[in-house]
């Protein structure tokens, strides 16, 4: 197991330039590839690369996947609703940062 993936599994933050494969993202978030593909389809996370075999994900994808999963599990929000909620939460964070 790579040090970066080990850090993710232990809840540590990774540098922004770290990229994960589909398998590594699945392992870090403890979800099957089908669920990641669904999140990609809704625009929750955006892979780099053509085709699932070559997909790479930025480290921020781990946070977005975990947040989407919490919204779905805790609030019963569907995938499209989780995508909208994440976008609104990011916009709110940006507005708060600008206000400071």
C-alpha positions in Angstrom: 0.0 0.0 0.0 1.4 3.4 -0.9 2.1 6.0 1.8 -0.5 8.4 0.3 -3.2 5.8 0.5 -2.2 4.8 4.0 -2.5 8.4 5.0 -6.0 8.6 3.6 -7.1 5.5 5.4 -5.8 6.9 8.7 -7.8 10.1 8.1 -4.8 12.3 7.4 -5.0 15.1 4.8 -3.0 14.8 1.6 -1.3 17.4 -0.5 -3.5 18.9 -3.2 -1.3 17.5 -6.0 -1.7 13.9 -5.0 -3.7 11.8 -7.4 -5.4 8.5 -6.8 -6.5 5.8 -9.1 -10.1 4.6 -9.1 -9.1 1.5 -7.0 -7.3 3.7 -4.5 -10.2 6.1 -4.2 -12.6 3.2 -3.7 -10.3 1.8 -1.0 -9.9 5.2 0.7 -13.7 5.8 0.8 -14.6 2.1 1.3 -17.1 2.1 -1.6 -17.4 0.0 -4.8 -16.3 1.4 -8.1 -19.9 1.5 -9.3 -20.7 4.1 -6.6 -17.7 6.2 -7.7 -18.9 6.0 -11.3 -22.3 7.3 -10.2 -20.7 10.2 -8.4 -18.7 11.0 -11.5 -21.9 10.9 -13.5 -23.5 13.5 -11.2 -20.4 15.8 -11.3 -19.6 15.3 -7.6 -16.1 14.4 -8.5 -14.2 14.8 -11.8 -11.6 12.3 -13.0 -8.6 13.1 -15.2 -8.0 10.7 -18.0 -10.0 8.8 -20.6 -11.9 5.7 -19.5 -12.2 4.3 -16.0 -9.0 2.3 -16.3 -7.0 5.5 -16.7 -9.0 7.7 -14.3 -7.0 9.7 -11.7 -8.7 11.7 -8.9 -7.3 14.7 -7.0 -7.0 14.2 -3.2 -10.0 16.6 -2.7 -12.2 13.9 -4.2 -11.9 11.8 -1.0 -13.5 14.6 1.0 -16.2 15.2 -1.6 -17.1 11.4 -1.8 -17.2 11.1 2.0 -19.4 14.2 2.3 -21.8 12.9 -0.4 -22.0 9.5 1.3 -22.8 11.2 4.6 -25.5 13.3 3.0 -27.0 10.2 1.4 -26.8 8.0 4.5 -27.7 10.5 7.2 -30.2 12.7 5.4 -31.5 10.3 2.7 -30.5 12.6 -0.1 -30.2 11.1 -3.5 -27.0 11.5 -5.6 -28.3 14.5 -7.5 -29.3 16.2 -4.3 -25.9 15.5 -2.8 -24.2 17.1 -5.8 -26.4 20.2 -5.4 -25.7 20.3 -1.6 -21.9 20.0 -2.2 -22.0 22.8 -4.7 -23.9 25.1 -2.3 -21.6 24.3 0.6 -18.6 25.2 -1.5 -20.2 28.4 -2.6 -21.0 29.3 1.0 -17.4 28.6 2.0 -16.2 30.9 -0.8 -18.5 33.7 0.3 -17.4 33.4 3.9 -13.8 33.5 2.9 -14.4 36.6 0.8 -16.2 38.3 3.7 -13.2 37.8 5.9 
